[in-house]
Amino acid sequence: MKIIPSALLSLAMLAGALAPASAQPVATPQASSPAVDAGEIARALHSGGFVILVRHGATFSNQADTNPFDLTDTTRQRNLNDKGKDLARAFGSAIRSAGIPIGDVYTSQFNRARETAALAGFANIETTADLTEGGLVVTPDENNRRAKALRDMLAKAPAAGTNTLLVTHKPNIVDALGKDWFDVKEGEASIFKPEGGRYRLFARVTMEDWPTIAAAAH
């Protein structure tokens, strides 16, 4: 678990607010991030006001998206493997055990993203193109629009007393946030705090870390 000092985070906040659609915001190098206390994360999220950005859970490495023009055909997508499904369930259980309030839930239209949220037990899941991996089947302009849309979602304050959950893909995260997220793991969460139309990174948490956060909440 990692956190970035607030003095350095202002750079990322400013870039996220001002960068044009085709640009990537400046990100603080991970090397400057000391370890975060699980209890601090639990306490912060318990109060609400954060956006939890998750890369979908672990998938089958021998599968590919062979029909990206029809996202209803889940049999021709890369889907969650057993580990991904188990960790998604454990993630949701830990969120509830820690008393972390989740409000709006938005995911990619791909099954692996929506299933991550569904297996975690979240209701009223809304799928959106804004979080859907475009790859080579959409225009560069559309990929840039989606990157900006993701940054806008990170900067939008959740409803009072709740946290917003977003589930998307590595390319979307890297396009929106920059090269320091190139190592983002399947299931990893980047937790952001929207502030005044901007956003700052609070912590990065692997899906395996959530039970530890839940335990620290008690």
Protein Blocks (a to p, Z undefined) as FASTA:
>chain_A
ZZddfklmmmmmmmmmmpcfkbccddddfklpccddfklmmmmmmngoiacddddddddf
kbccfblmbmklmmlcccddfklmmmmmmmmmmmmmnopacfbdcddfbfklmmmmmmno
pahiacdfklpcfkjmbcfklmmmmmmmmmmmmmpccdehiacdddddfklmmmmnojkl
mmpcehiacddddeehiacdfbdcdfklmmmmmmmmZZ
